[in-house]
Amino acid sequence: MFSMSEGVACENRPRFSGELTLPETNDHYFFLFYPAHNEASRRSTILWLNGGPGCSSLMGAMAGIGPCHITPDGNNTVPNPFTWNENYSLLFLDQVKEIDPEQNEDQPIGTGFSHGDSKPATSLEAAKQIYLFLTNFYGLMPNYVPTSLIIAGESYAGRYLPALSDEILRQNQLIDKGRQSRGIRFPLQAILIGNGWTDPKTQLAHYHTYGCDNDNEYKPLFDKDRCTKMEAASSRCQALMEPCYSNPSRWSCIPAGLYCQHTLLAPYQHPDPMDIRLRCPHQKYYYAIEQGLETYANNPDVRRSLGVGEQAPLFENCRSAIERRFLMTMDPLLDYSHAIARALHQEVAVLVYAGDMDWICNWRGNKAWTMALDWDGKEGFNAASDEDVYTDGSVKAVGQMRSYGKLSFLRVFDAAHMLVS
């Protein structure tokens, strides 16, 4: 079943949104699709996924790269002058997750407005669901089948995206060999990962270095005594993570995760782990705009205009029950960087970018895993220089980028976890 609402976004741009039901799984996916403003570019598409796990991509649409931003009170929308929609069609998708056992069993609970019977608990399972959605969606929207596809996202999408790239490239190979007659070949051009969580072992090694250096006015984050303890704990964490990587199981991974969490992440006592500059917590929200987003998305008129299904749950930006399910499978502790190496081998461009005010998925850890990545261009990438980056008309550098071949890493100065928001 395909239920779609055709509307006009705040800049008089076309918008398609609604619910796609997959007959194979009885899953109901909520989506937002904005065709590129430049008609010649409408088959160049960016698929955007937010992280969590369990957070809605409506945040990426309405407070990130979409053509409209919600106002802080959630009662209106305004044009986004920095939208990526000018030369790219934008597809935002909320994934289907399990029914929350703490809720009424008859109440469907998923990411954002999505809901269904499936219970994916790993990024690999989620990737298969996303691919199934894409084939069904574009089967019903043939005029928009991408001739160029970029998959992008932030935070836990640093795991979704590598897994999805593997699935897309695998399915493309089956189609090329004639083993998949009903599929759609998606020409994967690039992967964009913002402040992602991709290679936990490597990234965990850099909480101490990030928190204890003094490279900006907000740091160091810890005193000398705490830094000494974190340095010792970091070595122990690496030793514990080794068997989790070489032979992953609950017995090898969960103790490692608990130790590393307790000794390296828990010492951070500032209110907002996604922005070290902030000292005032927003109660249950890391970002004040989250409250406005929930107000907007739960407005009955908005739900109707977006084509939200009658059985869709009350909108919450992030759902903790989904995060707990992923934790039980150890998915947050597994290494997904190998999929990035495979994508690079198939000439897919990869950009990893990170705002340097983020603690939870900090830039040092993200840069480290790109340099540790085992791929054909590793030597050249590690030997490359970090070059200053300027925006149009800027006198002061806004970041530093290292590039070699198809891989780039960008550190963005004075930006936080959700730097596109």
N, C-alpha and C positions, 0 to 999 in steps of 0.2 A: 504494500500500500504506500502510495506517495501522496502526502498531503502538503501542499505548498501554498504560501501566500506571496503574491507579487506586490511589492511596495516600492516606495520611493524613499531613499535615505535623505538625510538632512541637507545634502547638497544637490537635491534633485537628481540623484544617481539611482539607477535601478538596483533593486535588492530582491533576492529570492530567499525565502526562509521557510522552515517548516519541519516536518517529521517524515523520515523515510523508514518504513518497516521492512525488515529483511525476512522474507518467508522462511529462509533456512533456519533461522534462530529465534524468530518472534521477538526480535530486538527493535526498539524504536529510537532512532537516532535523530537528535535535533541538530540542525545545521543553519548556517548563515552563509549566503553566497553573494558577493558583490562583483559583477562583471567589470572588467577594466574600463576606466573612463575613456581611455584611448581605444576605440573600437578595433584598430589594427592589432592590438595586443591582447585581445580577449581570450585567446587560447594559451597565453602565458600565465600560469597559475601558481599561486602560493597557497599551500595547505598549512594552516597554523594550528598548533596544539599547545595548550597550556599544560602545566605539570601537576604537581601535587605529591603523589598520585591522588586523583579525585577532584581536581580543580577545573572549573569550566573555562572553555575557550571564549566564552562571551566576554571575559575580561580582556583578552587580546583584541577582540573586535571593538568593544565599546570604551576601552581605556588604553588601547595600544595602537595598532596599525590600521584599524578600520577607518572609513571615511567620516564616521561620526563618533564623538565622545559624549558620554553622559555628563551632566552637570553634577557637582558634588552632592546635591540633595537628592539626586536621582529622579527629578521631576521633568527633565527636558534633555534634549541633545543639541550639540553645537558642532559645526564643521571642524574636522581635524586637519589643520594645514600641513601636517607631516605624514599624512596617510600614504601607504604603499599602493594605493588603489589606482593611481594614475595610469601606470603602465602594466599592472598585473591584476588579474582577477584574483579575488581573495575568498578562500573557503575556510570557514571556521567550523570545527566539529567537536561535539561533546560525546565522549565515549560511553558505552553502556557498561555498567558495573552491576554488582550483585545487589540483592535485596538486603537492607540493613537488618540484621537479626535483632537489634534493639528497638526497631520500629514495628508497627503493625504489619503482619505478613502480607496483608492485602495492599499495602502502600508501596508503589514502585519507587525505588531509590536508585538513582544513577548519578552520573556527572552532569551537573547543570539540569537541563530539561530531559535528558535522555534516560531511558529505562528499558528493562527487558529481562529475559530469562537467563542470559549468559552470565557467567561468573569468572571473567578473566582475572587472574591474580599475578600475572607476570607481564613484562613488556613484550615478550614474544607472543603471548596469547592476544594482547591488545593489538599488536601489529597485524595479525591475521584478521581481526575484526575490522580494523580500519581499511585494510585492503578490500575486504568484502563490501564495505560501504562504498568505497570509491568505484568499484566495478558496477554496482547497482545504481549509484547516483548518476554516473556519466552514461550508463546505458539508457537512462531516462532523459538525459540532457545532452544528446549527441552533438548539438551545435557548439558545445563548450568543452568537448574532450580536449585535454591539454596537448599542445604540441611541444610544450616545455613545462616541466613540473619542478617546483622547488618545495621542499618540505622544511618547515621552520617551527621553532618553538623555544620555550625557556624552561629552566629548572629541571624537573623530572622528565621533561621532554628530551633531555639529554640522553635518556634511555629509550623512550618511545621511538625517537627518530632513527637511531642506528638500527633498531630492530625492524622498523618499517622499511628502511632502505634495503635491508637484506631481503625482505619479503617481496618488494617491488622488483628488485633485480632478479630474484629467483623466478618469479612469475614471468618476467620478460623473457628469460632464457627458455622457459617451457613454451611460450608462444612462438619464439623464434625457431624452435625445433619442431613445431607442429604438434606438440603434446598438449596444448591448451587451446582448444578451438573457439571457446566462448569468451575468452578473456579480452581485456583491453590492454594494449601495450602502453605503459606510461613512461615517457622519455624523461627519466630522472636527471635533472641538470645540476642541482645543488642541494646541500644540506646546510641549514643555518641553526646553530645551537647557541642560545644566549644564557649565560650564567648557569650552565648545565651541570648535571650530576651524571657522569659517564663512566669514569674509571675510579671507583671508590678508594682502592688501595693507594694509588698515586695521589689522589686529592687529599686523603686523610693525612698524608705526610706533610701537608703545607698549612694546616691550621696553626701550628706553632710558629712557623715563619711569618705567616700573614699577621697573626695577632701580636707578635713581639717585635716586629720591625717598627721603625719610626719614619716611614716615608711620606706621611702627611700629618696634618695638625690634629687629627683625631686619634693617633696612635703614638705609642703602643697601647693596646687594649688591656694589658695585664702588667702587674708589677714584676720585679725581677724574680721573686720567689716563685710565683706562679709560672713564669716562663721557664725556669729551671725544671720544675716538675713536669711541665708540658713537653719539654725536650726529651726527657727520659721516657715519658709515656708514649711519645710519638714513635720511638724505636720499638717499644714493646708492642704497640699497635701494629706496626709493619710486620713484626714476627708472627703475630696472631692471624693477620690477614693472609699470610702466605698459604697455609693449608686451605683456607676458604677459596682462594683462587685456583689452587692446583687440584683440589678434590672437594668441590662445594657440597656441603650437607648442612643440616641444622646443627649437627654437633661441631662442625668446624667454623661455621659462619656466625651463628647467633652469639656465642661467647665473645668472638672477636668484635662484632658490632656493638655489643653492650659495653665492652671495655673501652673501645675507641670513643663511643658516644659520651661515656661518663667522664673520661679523662681529657678529651680534646674539645668536644663541642659544649658540654654542660658548663664549663667554667665561664663561658660568655654570659655576663649578667646584664648587659644593656637591653633595653626593652625590645629593640627591633633587630633581629639577626639578619635582616635583608638590607639594612641601611644603617651603618655604624654612626651616621651623623644624627640620627633621631634619638631623642631621649624620652619622648612621651608616647607610651603605648596607646593604641586605638582600641582598648578593651579586647574584644575577641578578634579584631581585625589587625593584620599587619599594616595594611594600607587603608587610609580613611575612605578612599574611593570604593572599597569593597561594600561598605554599607550602602552607599548610593546605588551601586550596581544591583544589590538585592532589592532595594526599594523599587528601582526601575523595572527589573525583570518580573517582580511579583504584582505589578500593576495589572489588573484584569484587561484593561484596554491594550496595553503593550503585548500581553500574552496572545490576545486575539490577533493583533496586527502582525505578529511574528509567526502565526500559524502553529502555536504550541498546542500539542494534543491535550484533550480533556483529561487523560489519565496521567499526564506528566506531573512529576512531583513539584512541591513548592521549591522555588529556586534557592539554592545555597551555593555560594561561590566555590567553596571547598567542603568536602565531606570526609570526616575523620574515619568513618567506618571503612571506606575504600582504602585509605592509607594503611589501616591495620591489616587488611587482607593481604596487601602486597608485602607488608613486613613479615607475615607468617610464611611466605614462600621464599624469603631471603632475597627477593628481587633487588632491593636497594643496595645490596652488598656485592652483586655480581658485576663483572666487567663487560661493558658493551662497546668498548673502544675497538675491538677486533672488527666489528661490522663497519666502522669508519674506514679502517684500512682496506677492507674489501671494496668499499665504495670508491675509494681513491684509485684502487687498482683498475676499476672499470671507468675511470676518467670522470667521475662525479666530483664536482668542486665542493669543498667543505670550508665553511667559515665558522670558527668558534670565537665568540665575543663575550666579554665580561666587563661589567661595571666595577670599578675598583673600590667602591664603598660597600660592597656586599660581603658579608662574613660567611653566610651559610654555604654558598657555592663560589668561593672567592677566586679572584683572577689568578693568584699564584698557583693554586691547584689545577685550574683549567689550563693554564699555560704549560704546566709540568706534564700533564698527560698528553698534550699534543706533541711535546718534545720526546716523550717516552714511546710514542706510537711506533709500532714496528711496520713500516711500509717502505716502498722502494725509494721514496724521497727523504727518508729520515736524516741521512747525513747532510744533505743540502739544506733541509729545513733548520736543523740545529746550528748550522754554520751561518745562517742568514742573519741580517741585522734587524733590530727593532727600529722601524722608521717612524718619525713623527707624522701624525695625520692632522690635516687641517680641513675645516669646512669652508665653504665659499665665503670669502671675505674675512675669515678669522685670522688674527695675528698670532694668537696663542694656540699651541697644539691642543687638540681635544682628545688625543689618544696616541697609542703606538701600535703599529702593525708589523707582524713578521709573516712573510709569505715565501713559499717555494712550491713550484709545481701547482697542484690543485688545492693545496692546504694553506689556510691563513689563520692566524690568531690575532685578535684585536683586543687590546686593553683600552677601555673607555674611561677617561679621567672624570672624576667627580660624578659618577653615575652609580646607581644601586642595582639591586637584583632584577627588577623589572624595568630595565633602562629604556625600553621602547614605550613604556606607559607614561 
